[in-house]
Amino acid sequence: MNFAKSRSPKTQKIFSCEKKEEIVNIIGILGANYGRILREIEPIINKIADVLTQQRDRLMHKGRRGYLRSSPDISVLSGYAVRI
């Protein structure tokens, strides 16, 4: 947050009504696309989250060599291919 504050202009920029409407439309378009993509990859994110060890589980098993981390079964992710 401090970085954003340090980089923002000291005075407010005034936009015309037309510019404001254009900005709102662009945000709406980008937001709709972001939401669509997020819904498409939601199953993959949930599968990955199921495989990851929860932080409280790691903290309860701290030993001399650091956190106990067992190898998760990632075979549940084998059905998902990365498309680039």
KEKE-3310 file (N, C-alpha, C; in steps of 0.2 Angstrom, whole numbers, plus 5000, padded with zeros to 4 digits):
npx = (5004:5010:5019:5010:5005:5016:5019:5008:5000:5001:4991:4974:4967:4956:4943:4933:4915:4913:4925:4925:4914:4919:4930:4923:4916:4927:4932:4921:4921:4934:4932:4922:4928:4938:4931:4925:4936:4941:4930:4932:4944:4942:4939:4952:4960:4953:4956:4970:4972:4966:4976:4987:4996:4989:4992:4991:4993:5006:5013:5010:5019:5032:5049:5067:5072:5065:5049:5037:5034:5024:5024:5012:4999:4998:4992:4979:4979:4982:4973:4972:4977:4989:4986:4994)
npy = (4994:5006:5008:5010:5022:5030:5031:5037:5052:5068:5077:5076:5069:5076:5069:5070:5068:5059:5052:5046:5037:5029:5023:5016:5007:5000:4994:4986:4977:4971:4965:4956:4947:4943:4937:4926:4918:4915:4907:4896:4891:4887:4874:4868:4875:4872:4859:4859:4866:4857:4848:4854:4856:4862:4877:4877:4863:4861:4869:4863:4852:4855:4852:4848:4850:4859:4862:4848:4840:4831:4821:4826:4818:4819:4814:4817:4828:4825:4824:4837:4848:4860:4873:4883)
npz = (5000:5004:4994:4983:4987:4987:4973:4968:4960:4968:4967:4963:4949:4937:4928:4913:4910:4900:4899:4911:4910:4900:4906:4916:4908:4903:4914:4917:4907:4908:4920:4919:4910:4918:4929:4921:4917:4930:4935:4926:4929:4942:4947:4946:4954:4966:4967:4968:4980:4989:4989:4995:5010:5025:5034:5048:5051:5047:5057:5069:5069:5070:5070:5073:5061:5054:5047:5047:5032:5023:5008:4997:4989:4972:4962:4959:4952:4939:4929:4924:4911:4907:4897:4886)
capx = (5000:5014:5022:5005:5004:5022:5019:5002:5001:4999:4985:4969:4966:4949:4941:4927:4910:4914:4931:4923:4910:4924:4934:4919:4915:4933:4933:4916:4923:4939:4930:4918:4932:4942:4926:4924:4942:4941:4926:4934:4949:4940:4940:4959:4962:4951:4960:4977:4971:4965:4983:4992:4996:4986:4997:4991:4996:5013:5015:5010:5024:5039:5054:5073:5074:5060:5042:5036:5030:5024:5023:5005:4997:4996:4989:4972:4979:4985:4968:4972:4983:4990:4985:4997)
capy = (5000:5012:5009:5013:5029:5034:5032:5041:5059:5072:5080:5072:5070:5077:5066:5072:5063:5054:5048:5042:5032:5025:5019:5011:5002:4996:4990:4981:4972:4967:4962:4951:4942:4940:4932:4920:4914:4912:4901:4891:4887:4886:4867:4866:4879:4869:4852:4861:4868:4851:4844:4858:4856:4867:4880:4874:4856:4862:4872:4858:4847:4858:4848:4851:4851:4863:4859:4842:4841:4824:4822:4825:4813:4824:4811:4819:4833:4822:4825:4844:4849:4867:4876:4890)
capz = (5000:5004:4987:4978:4989:4985:4966:4965:4960:4974:4966:4960:4941:4935:4921:4910:4911:4895:4901:4917:4907:4896:4911:4919:4903:4902:4920:4917:4902:4911:4926:4916:4907:4924:4932:4917:4918:4936:4935:4922:4932:4949:4949:4946:4960:4972:4968:4971:4987:4993:4990:4999:5018:5029:5038:5055:5051:5047:5063:5074:5068:5069:5073:5073:5054:5051:5047:5044:5026:5019:5001:4995:4983:4967:4956:4958:4947:4933:4923:4921:4907:4906:4890:4885)
cpx = (5004:5017:5017:5004:5010:5022:5013:5003:4998:4993:4980:4968:4958:4948:4934:4922:4911:4920:4929:4919:4914:4928:4929:4917:4921:4934:4927:4918:4929:4937:4926:4922:4936:4937:4925:4930:4942:4937:4928:4940:4948:4941:4948:4962:4960:4955:4967:4977:4970:4972:4988:4991:4993:4992:4997:4993:5003:5016:5015:5015:5031:5044:5061:5075:5069:5053:5041:5031:5030:5023:5016:5004:4994:4993:4982:4973:4981:4980:4968:4978:4983:4990:4989:4996)
cpy = (5006:5013:5012:5021:5033:5036:5036:5048:5062:5075:5076:5074:5071:5074:5069:5066:5057:5049:5043:5036:5027:5020:5014:5005:4997:4991:4984:4975:4967:4963:4956:4945:4939:4935:4926:4916:4911:4906:4895:4887:4886:4878:4865:4869:4875:4862:4854:4863:4862:4847:4848:4857:4862:4870:4877:4867:4857:4864:4868:4853:4849:4854:4852:4853:4855:4860:4852:4843:4834:4826:4821:4821:4818:4821:4813:4825:4831:4823:4832:4845:4857:4869:4883:4892)
cpz = (5000:4997:4982:4980:4987:4977:4963:4965:4966:4973:4962:4953:4940:4928:4919:4911:4906:4896:4907:4915:4904:4901:4915:4915:4903:4908:4920:4912:4905:4916:4924:4914:4913:4928:4928:4918:4924:4937:4931:4925:4940:4951:4950:4953:4966:4973:4971:4978:4992:4994:4995:5007:5021:5033:5045:5056:5051:5054:5069:5074:5067:5073:5072:5066:5051:5051:5044:5038:5023:5012:4999:4989:4977:4961:4954:4953:4940:4927:4921:4918:4907:4899:4890:4878)
residu = (MET:ASN:PHE:ALA:LYS:SER:ARG:SER:PRO:LYS:THR:GLN:LYS:ILE:PHE:SER:CYS:GLU:LYS:LYS:GLU:GLU:ILE:VAL:ASN:ILE:ILE:GLY:ILE:LEU:GLY:ALA:ASN:TYR:GLY:ARG:ILE:LEU:ARG:GLU:ILE:GLU:PRO:ILE:ILE:ASN:LYS:ILE:ALA:ASP:VAL:LEU:THR:GLN:GLN:ARG:ASP:ARG:LEU:MET:HIS:LYS:GLY:ARG:ARG:GLY:TYR:LEU:ARG:SER:SER:PRO:ASP:ILE:SER:VAL:LEU:SER:GLY:TYR:ALA:VAL:ARG:ILE)
# end
